[in-house]
Amino acid sequence: MKDDPIVEEIRKIKEARAERFAYNIRAIGEDLRKREKEGNRKVVSLCRERKTG
């Protein structure tokens, strides 16, 4: 399989973000949620809500 420059770029970005947060997945998630709230893009959840009762 040939190297895909787009995939390589995404991997570099992902690695840089992980390194920035000392590979702490909780800190990465908190930062992502903060950026979603501050941004002006619509965020869509693909998870189905659970029905109770």
C-alpha positions, 0 to 999 in steps of 0.5 A: 500500500502506498503512503498517503500524504493526507493520512501522514499529515493527520497522523502528525497532527494527532501525535502532536496533540497527544504529545501536547497533553502528555498522552493524557486521553482525558485532557485531550477529550476535555480540550476537544469538548472546549474547542467544540463549545467555543467554535462556530461549527455545528456538532452532531452526536452519532450516538443514539439516546437511550430510552428509559422506562 
